[in-house]
Amino acid sequence: MNRAEEDEYRQFVIARLEPLRVTAYLLCRDWHTADDLVSITIGKLYRHWRRVRALEHVDAYVRGMLTNAWLDERRRPWRREKVTEELPDRVDLDLPQAALADRELLLDLLMQLPPRRRAVVVLRFYCDLSVEETARALGISAGTVKSQTARGLGSLRALATVDSALSGERA
């Protein structure tokens, strides 16, 4: 890679590092794992930058690389330590307590979805990708994206209903 290509790569990574990190967190719900996934992704991106930079939708391709890195890690559970205690990495003090609770509930519900459905829901609604862009990023058909989105949203609704019913019983 020549100097100009390396500078272009550096600028691309700097501009997209935080959105990639947040996307990875939404997929795995662990900031340390998210950082690992982003590192894996930008390492692979560096090796293939000459080819990738010529693509029409570089951002979509990189999100696909990130999602595939996460799915690969999910397939290798023996490589990860199990979390025994969960501590928040950050607290956003500007958010009202109810908003924090809603965000935590949504993240808990997302974690209950199977990996492929979670990936589709995150790419469609957090990354705001179209059905076709999501299909391209995950290497699946548009029909599969539509069905996984519908099933994922249905599961989230059902889980939220069960959770709110359980919360009502506790109160």
Secondary structure, 3 states (H helix, E strand, C coil): CCHHHHHHHHHHHHHHHHHHHHHHHHHHCCHHHHHHHHHHHHHHHHHCHHHHCCCCCHHHHHHHHHHHHHHHHHCCHHHCCCCCCCCCCCCCCCCCHHHHHHHHHHHHHHHCCCHHHHHHHHHHHHCCCCHHHHHHHHCCCHHHHHHHHHHHHHHHHHHHHHHHHHHHHHC
